[in-house]
């Protein structure tokens, strides 16, 4: 275990029973917002199926709600698909003053079952020993410790290979602390419905605050930093995240672009959107 305060160690638990546990070390500098472990997990869980799975889960949720998926803005689906791999965080040991505000969580592939990944028997056993009686983990996962006191900065803390076991002392403590609790509430991925609403709310909030949405009908991404998307130099109304999106959308945009220019009596001959375009 590293003694360097700027790093922390955590454990990768492979789903293959005979595969060795792996101790990994990363920097703590990212804090909670740019957590190195979550970045690691998202990359590790990434699959070419993620976009399709994300979209299908939302369509299924909408159907369950009696709504027509085809009526939803296509850009919402694209934004949801672009979220990539789903990392489900399962809290095994809840931070508590009596524990020095130290917690332990399991980081799993949120769509591992849908992808057809095998059950991770070791991770499942640890989770159930901690009180998650119904939890079943699919695919590889990560086990990590952290410090979470609301009065102070959130921090990663190290975990050793020996602690990734149902016989580890912290597991026994967690089992007692979690007794009688609804452990199903201690996961972060949430339902597809809540995830969809989060995407919609985020996009609406950004646009309402003045963030620009890419004018390419097949993109629709919202800028992360205000003022970074380029405006059409001809009409100044449409904005694009890239030259490629502007070019791709030109056949659609040029009709409204000309109309706007004529309405505002702007001399068309002196304006071109991102360079000269073919009519």
N, C-alpha and C positions, 0 to 999 in steps of 0.2 A: 504494500500500500504506500502510495507516495506521501511524503511529508511536506511537499510543496503546497502551500495554501492556495496557490493560483491554479491548481489542478484538482481533479477528483477522479475516482475510479468507480466503475460500475460493471455489471455482469451481463454478458450476452448468454441467454439460455437457448441453445438450438433446439428445434423441435425433434430432431433425430435423437433418440434416447442414448445411443452409443457415442454421439458427438461430444467432445469435451467442452466444458464451460469455458468462456473466454473473458479475461479481465481486460477492460479497456480503460484508457485514461484520456481525458479531455480537459480543456481550459475552462475555468469558471467565469471568465470575463464577460460572457454573453448575458449572464444573469437570467432572469425568468423570461424576458421578452425574446431573447436570442439564445435560448438554451441549447448548448451543444449536443446534449443527449437527444432532445426531440428532433434536431436536425439530422442526427445520425440515424434515428429510428425511421424518419420519413424517407430518407434515401434508401435505407435497407429494405423497407417494405414496398418501395416503388415498383409498379408493374405496368405493363402496357394495357392492362385491363382496368386500371384505376378510373380513367375517364368514363368508360362505358358503364362500369359498376356504379359510379356516383350518379350518373344520369338515370340509370334504370331504377336505382333506389328511390330517387325523387319522383319518378313517374309512378312507381308503385304506391308511394305515399299519397300522391295526389288522387289516384284512383280510389284508394281506401277512404279518402275524404269526400268522394263523390265529385271530384273535379276533373276536368278534361286537361290532360297534360299538354295537348296541342294548343291550348289557349294561353299557355304561359309564354312570356317573352323568351325567344330562343337564346337571347344573350344571357339570361339567368342560367339556363342549362350549361352554356359555355363557361360561365364563371364558376359554376359548381364543379364541372368536370376538371377545370384547371386547378382545383384545390389539391389534386394529386392524391397520394396515399393517405389513408385515414389512420391516425395514431390514437388508439384508445388508451387512456390512462386510468388504471385501476388502483385506487388507494388501498394498500394492504394494512399499513400501520398509520393511523390518523395522528398527526402532530398534536401533542397535548403538553401542558405545562409540566406534568409529572414525568414526562419523557424528555424534557428539555427541548420541547417543540421539534423533535426529530420525527420525520415520517419516512415511510418506505412505499414506493409505488412500482407497479408493473406496467411496462409500455408495450402494448400489443398491436398487431395489425388489425384494425377495426373491421376489415372486410376479409380476414383470413379464411373464414368458413366459406364465404361466397367464392373465393378463389380456388377452393378445393384443397387448401393446405392441411396437412395432417395435424392431429391433436398434439399439443405440447404437454406431455404427461407430467414432466417435472414442474413446469410453471403452474399447471392446473392444480397439482397437489399442494404446492406452496400457497396458492390463492385460497384453496378450500380449507387448508389448515388455519388460515388467518380469519376465516369466517365467511368467505364467499362460496357458500354451499352449492350454488347453481352455476358458477362460472366455469366455462370451458375455454381454454386458450388454444388458438390455432396458429401454427407457424412459429417462427422464432420470436423471441421477446427479450426485453431488457429489464433488469432489476436495479433500482437505484435508491439511494437515501438522500434526504434533503432537510434543510432547516427552514421552518415556516412559522415565524412569529410575526404577526401583523404589525407589531410595533417596531420591527426592524426589517432590514433588507433580506429578501428570500435568497437562500444560498444552497448550492449543491454540497453534499458531504459524501465521503468515500464509503464504498462497500467492498468487502473482500469476497473471494471465491467461496470460502468456507461458509459464508453467511447465506449463500444461495441454496438453502436446504430446509426441509421441513423440521429438522431438529435444531435449527439455529435458535438461540435464546430470544431474539427479537420476535420470532414467529409465535412463540409461546406467550409473550407479552401482548402481541397484537390480538391473539385469539381471546384473551381475557378482556381486553379493552373493547373489542368489537362484539362481544356477546350481547345478544338481544337487539342489535342494530340492524336496520335494513341496508345491508351492504350493497344492494343493487343501486343505491343512490350515490355510491362512491365511485362512479366512473364518469369520465369527462366527455366521451364521444357524443352522448345524447342521441336523440332520435333523428331520423332523416328529416322529419318535418321541422324540427327546431333548427337543424343545420341549414335547411333551405331558407327558413325565415331569416336566419342570421345573414345569409348571402344577400337576400333581398333588402333587408334593413341597412346593411352596410353600403350597398350600391346607392340606395335612395338617399341615405345620409350624406354620402360623398357628393352626389350630384346636387343635392339641396344646398350644401355648403359652398358650392362653386367649383368643385372638382369637375374636370371635363371627361366625358365619355367618348371613346374612340368612335368616329363616325362610320367606320366600316361595319356594315350590317352583319358581317360574319365574324366580328371581333367583339366589340362592345365593352372592352375593358375600360376601367376607370383609372385615371392617373393616381399614383401613390403620393405624388408631391404636386401641389397646385402650381400650375404654370409650366409644366414640363411637356404637355402635348402641343404640337404645332397646329396653328390655325391655317385654314385655307387662305392663301394670300389674295385670292380673288374676291371672296365674299365675306371672309372673316367670321363666318358663322360655324362652319364645320371644323372639328378638331380631330387629329389623328395621332395615334401612338407611334407611328412609323411611316416612312416613305412607302413601304410595301403596302400598308393598309390604305393609304391615300390613293395609290395607283389602282389597287384592286377595287376600290369603291368609286372610281371616277365616272364610269358609265352611268351609275345610279345618281351620283351627286351632281353631275354637270347640268342636269335638267333644273334642279332647284337652285343651283349656284347661279345660273344665268338669270333666273327669275329674280333672285335677290338683288343681283347687281343692277338689273334694269330698274327695279323698283326704287333703289336708292340712288339711281342715276350716276353710278360709278363708271368711269371710262374703262370699258372692258379691255381695250387694247393695251392698257398699262398694267394689267394684272394677270398673273398666271399662278395656279395652285401648285406649289412645290415644283416649279419648273414646267415647261411646256408639255401639254398633254395632247394626245391625238383625239380628234373629235369622233 
